[in-house]
Amino acid sequence: MLTISQLAATAGVTVRTVRHYHQVGLLSEPERDASGYRRYTAQAAVDLIRIRTLADAGVPLARIDALL
């Protein structure tokens, strides 16, 4: 399980970018654990890398959801 900063570092994006993807609905936001941290799964890391790859290729964020 990864924290948001670990997830962002794994995918090569900033924490702010991860939060933006939550806001626009591209990446689901996990529940907080008992310590108050959001813990992300390996699948979330894969999803984030896919989103980033498509965005880097020039696909508009509005179309990425349909492609995933």
C-alpha positions as CSV (number, residue, x, y, z in Angstrom):
1,M,0.0,0.0,0.0
2,L,1.3,3.4,-1.0
3,T,0.8,6.9,0.4
4,I,-0.1,9.6,-2.1
5,S,3.5,10.9,-2.2
6,Q,4.8,7.4,-2.9
7,L,2.2,6.9,-5.6
8,A,3.1,10.2,-7.2
9,A,6.8,9.4,-7.1
10,T,6.2,6.0,-8.6
11,A,4.3,7.5,-11.5
12,G,6.5,10.5,-12.0
13,V,3.9,13.1,-11.2
14,T,3.3,15.5,-8.4
15,V,0.9,15.0,-5.5
16,R,-1.1,18.0,-6.8
17,T,-1.5,16.1,-10.1
18,V,-2.8,13.0,-8.3
19,R,-5.3,15.3,-6.4
20,H,-6.3,16.9,-9.7
21,Y,-7.0,13.5,-11.2
22,H,-9.2,12.7,-8.2
23,Q,-11.1,15.9,-8.7
24,V,-11.8,15.3,-12.4
25,G,-12.8,11.7,-11.8
26,L,-9.9,9.9,-13.6
27,L,-8.5,8.2,-10.4
28,S,-10.6,7.0,-7.6
29,E,-9.8,8.3,-4.2
30,P,-9.3,5.5,-1.5
31,E,-10.8,5.7,2.0
32,R,-8.5,6.8,4.8
33,D,-7.0,4.1,7.0
34,A,-7.0,4.2,10.9
35,S,-4.0,6.6,10.9
36,G,-5.7,9.0,8.6
37,Y,-3.7,8.3,5.5
38,R,-5.1,7.3,2.1
39,R,-3.5,4.1,1.0
40,Y,-3.2,3.3,-2.7
41,T,-3.0,-0.2,-4.2
42,A,-0.6,-1.3,-6.9
43,Q,-3.6,-1.1,-9.3
44,A,-3.9,2.6,-8.5
45,A,-0.2,3.0,-9.5
46,V,-0.9,1.2,-12.8
47,D,-4.0,3.3,-13.5
48,L,-2.0,6.5,-12.7
49,I,0.8,5.5,-15.1
50,R,-1.7,4.8,-17.8
51,I,-3.4,8.2,-17.3
52,R,0.0,9.9,-17.3
53,T,1.1,8.1,-20.5
54,L,-2.1,9.1,-22.3
55,A,-1.8,12.7,-21.1
56,D,1.9,12.8,-22.2
57,A,0.8,11.5,-25.6
58,G,-1.5,14.5,-26.0
59,V,-4.8,12.9,-25.3
60,P,-7.1,15.5,-23.6
61,L,-8.1,14.6,-20.0
62,A,-11.7,14.6,-21.0
63,R,-11.1,11.7,-23.4
64,I,-8.8,9.7,-21.1
65,D,-11.7,8.2,-19.0
66,A,-13.3,6.7,-22.1
67,L,-10.0,5.2,-23.2
68,L,-9.4,3.5,-19.8
